[in-house]
């Protein structure tokens, strides 16, 4: 105890010495000399405070710079959270004969390991497409093959052709969970660190204080992504990580790398097309600013086409082979939507019976028209006046448009709007926390079917603790200072809490067995629609303010 007190006294003595050495002194001379001396004293004071923080050894959100040690701590904590979630059950565990997404991923490893690439999307004796047939682009198939090679070395019986269907064991679960964890760590984590680093360099000094470590933490600890990938069991971290890397590359002015990474994201999961209009309009708008804009567009086109040719090479030997893959990627026969997804078509189907009134062909055209109409304003703004912050808003608006109005949307597709919303968390904290909360609620019935209630109940308050932590983000305190916003958030959280209780404790009427799912769907859809309108308006406001700043800078002598 004496040693501790002595240690504290030594720290205080060092701080006093530092304060005295940087304290107020009188200088004689010109006014410029006085200004210079005040600047030196200010810098010395900042250094003494920084030294005090390092001496005490606490973790502080308030710094806006992301150091290697801070990033490492956040990454390790994010890994720990993922490991704890992965200890729980997964989709379809112990529920034959179809099981769930876990079995689908395992089956794709089995097929890619034992059959040639030309048969992966073809119905053959070894590959029955009616049993979890591969329905993602070729890059997902290559990823499944790489994981299969690793798993097969340790547990070959889990991937044996035919006999491994429905294979479940503690060891196979460990290996499968490891494949998701390694994918997350190798793709999404580096992309997140890269984005935060680039974002800090691009927007630091804009007049608003913010915390780079806090931003990295909320991106990596997005509860929706963690529960779906490490609980339910999927590999969204790869396509979202590639997209995030493309965003970071775009902000770094490496447009060719951005085109490459985003092309890979599309070739991993076709749902990445949700972001395609935003990337296209932003990059095209930047190209049009060049004198030789045709050359710039050509360069990007070569990168995109070249990437697609390399990924699709095994299927380009004939038009029929390419068609087989495309047919698997667009399963229109499944219908306009599945389950109770909180989008426009499912929510309005209570009043308008879309599936009865229209054929699949008519619904395809109708959904395409609605999606294009919803995404058009955001894309037009980016083509006309591309800007970095407005580009992130455009990503959010584009993904919202696809989620709300496109054909064949899953409840898990809310992960796509959540990515750009997380990138705007420092600028629009209330927007991100609302979308996380409503996104989690919209997936609650799915996660409850997977028996992930414990993980759900644990990760939501953990995220809230980090998000609302003191000094987490200076903008957060400003944004929540409005009484109206506090009342609105409180009201929405209370309604959400009541819906959770109803779903968990009450039995729905026999005549309406899916009444509670419908209530959750209506509530979430109303929020998604309001947020879509709000973010479209803010994209134009942000673009206007950005152009105004550029004009002011250009008019400076």
Secondary structure, DSSP 4 states (H G I P E B T S, - for coil): -HHHHHHHHHHHHHHHHHHHHTS-----S-HHHHHHHHHHHHHHHHHHHHHHHHHHT---S---S--HHHHHHHHHHHHHHHHHHHTS--TTTT-TTT--HHHHHHHHHHHHHHS-GGGTTS--SS--TTTT---S-HHHHHHHHHHHHHHHHH-GGGG-TTTTTT---HHHHHHHHHHHHHHIIIIIHHHHHHHHHHHHHHHTTSS----HHHHHHHHHT-HHHHIIIIIII--HHHHHHHHHHHHHHHHTT-HHHHHHHHHHHHHH-GGGGGGHHHHHHHHHHHHHTSTTHHHHHHHHHHHHHHHHHHHHGGG-S-HHHHHHHHHHH--GGG-SB-SS-SSHHHHHTTTS-HHHHS-HHHHHHHHHHHHHHHHHHHHHHHHHS--HHHHHHHHHHHHHHHHHHSSSB-GGGHHHHHHHHHHTTTTSHHHHHHHHHHHHHHTHHHHHHTT-HHHHHHHHHHHHHHHT-TTS-HHHHHHT--HHHHHHHHHHHHHHHHHHHHHHH-PPPGGGTTHHHHHHHHHHHHHHHHHHHHHHHHHHHHHHHHHHHHHHHHH--
